[in-house]
């Protein structure tokens, strides 16, 4: 434990005398910092270089129906794990929108998604992110193909990234995220994603967007076992209605359902490269057939 010495006293805001103190020496201060690092383990660390992460994740979802005789009914789903890949930029100091950052991200061979992210690409900007002077890492979900066969409403499939772009090119938007240091740089950090997904069911295909998926305090990439949840309900728009309206604005179409609870925890890292994981997903999609009329 470090001892402190008094330097001077002053009147505090509560009317009581407050004492200014400082460590007795730089050596003591160094010991205190070392002790803090020992207690935090590997939680204090640099972000490290950019790259592609591959991992297993799964969805926990509650959908509320908004139309018809079942209006108000809640449907609860827990989906099996699926392989997901995410690309991360090199860390950089965010300097505000006026800096017009254009951040490059690595892409695996065969990936056709955008390789540059700018400030204007983010559909949502949570208030506690995009803090000027903080170190940040910008991300994009590369692909995901999650499926469950036995639910109260039949088979369900959720796709993002490359898979969505290939099957719904007119509806594609990148699924972007930001990790931002809680201090000035590195871990621990906060993280959010704005996933843009298509949900396929036997009674229709839906787009889900404009949702902020916020993670708890993260200490590594990927953030395995970190709590994560949406911050607001996410409207589910029928794909046919979006196309018929000739607009891609979520506020311009009628919603027959909404996602009122969603968690998408990362379960475990894959012990293969991110590029290999990307191609594992692609191979799985190409070798499987899906029909929303099953």
Secondary structure, DSSP 8 states (H G I E B T S, - for coil): ---EEEEEEEE-TTSSEEEEEEES-HHHHHHHHHHHHHHHGGGSB-----EEEEEEE--EEEEEE-SSTTTT-EEEEE---EEEEEEEB--EE---GGG--EEEB---TT--S-SEEEGGG-S---TTS--TT-EEEEEEEEEEEEEES-STT--EEEEEEHHHHHH-TTT----EEEEEESSSSSBSEEEEEE--EEEEETTEEEEE-S--EEEEEE-SSS-TT--EEESS-EEEEEHHHHHHHT---GGGS-EEEEEEEEE--EEEE-SS-HHHHHHHHHHHHHH----TT-
